[in-house]
Amino acid sequence: MTPADLYRQMLLIRRFEETVLDSFPRGWFYGTTHTGIGQEANAVGVLCLRRPGEVVVSNHRCHGHFLAYGGPMTALAAELMGRATGVCGGRGGSQHLVYEDFYASGVLGGTLPLAVGMALAERRRGGIAIVFLGDGALGEGAVYESLNIAALWRLPVLFVVENNRYAQTTPIQLHLAGDIAARFGAFGIPVDERDTTDVLEIRDLAEQALARLRGGEGPQALVLHTYRFSPHSRGDDLRDPLEIEHFRLRDPLLVHGARLGAEERQAIDAGVEVAVRQAFDQALAAPTAAPDSLTPALEGGA
Ligand SMILES: Cc1ncc(C[n+]2csc(CCOP(=O)(O)OP(=O)(O)O)c2C)c(N)n1
């Protein structure tokens, strides 16, 4: 991906999620939603390196990971709206997506055993799994059982911790003891750690970790300290607005956008605006999922 491609991909995620938040009061969406505005460089910096067939597992804050994976934006918008054309036929909503080799679940920490199991299966065919988790997930016991087995069996899984300094609305100093990177070290899992919102820095770190992983060196971890500008869900924000403003100086779009020329940026901005508007318009025009489509899906059908 060129620097312009990386910028476009991050902007696409940003505009998609801004549209979701802005449009929520209009009653377009079912259930709830979690946006990762401000965290785009993690999704794009890591997943721009993904090779076809490599598995990605995401959490409740999955839109950015899904779009960076290459998932279709119109189908994501339709999924949030409960439309038949959605990623999962309108049955999964914002948090539960299954698309090709991409899986997301809102069960906090429950994604780690899934990813480790998938890595066990993938190892047989030379594949890998990449799993994203937040600092809040580190309070779940299943995470440590997963790290143990991944390390013991040298499974090809990359753990990407996005520490946005909050679990939902609880600041990290009130919910997490000890050091994040040291948790991986305790299991003998090599870990790279960086406090950055620069997509190029993140891509470099991910490149090294993925090279080790694909080279058969066993599980790897990245700890990326970041920040989310958007509330946990829609309106539930208890943070000091001054803190949010402080971190906005490190907005990944500003950091990386500064590398592009003004004209190039404007052309990308205009293209993304159109693409996002079209995606939501198409999703709005699609038929609603039929309730009786649920039973065959639960039975393993389409
Ligand atoms: C098993 C389980 N318990 C509780 C929740 C409710 N919940 C949703 S997000 C969240 C905190 C997540 O924190 P973190 O992993 O840091 O991600 P962030 O939301 O900060 O991006 C919690 C407790 C859940 N989804 N699943």
The ligand as an ORCA input file, in Angstrom:
! r2SCAN-3c Opt
* xyz 1 1
  C     -17.805    -11.227     28.578
  C     -18.168     -9.774     28.508
  N     -18.263     -9.041     29.637
  C     -18.598     -7.737     29.575
  C     -18.846     -7.140     28.373
  C     -19.231     -5.680     28.322
  N     -18.155     -4.874     27.753
  C     -18.201     -4.453     26.478
  S     -16.839     -3.588     26.068
  C     -16.190     -3.751     27.609
  C     -14.851     -3.145     27.952
  C     -13.876     -3.362     26.875
  O     -12.659     -2.755     27.142
  P     -11.453     -2.892     26.134
  O     -11.188     -4.321     25.864
  O     -10.350     -2.089     26.710
  O     -11.978     -2.268     24.798
  P     -12.514     -0.786     24.561
  O     -13.999     -0.877     24.718
  O     -11.873      0.119     25.533
  O     -12.126     -0.513     23.160
  C     -17.026     -4.486     28.419
  C     -16.730     -4.809     29.830
  C     -18.737     -7.933     27.212
  N     -18.924     -7.429     25.989
  N     -18.399     -9.235     27.285
*
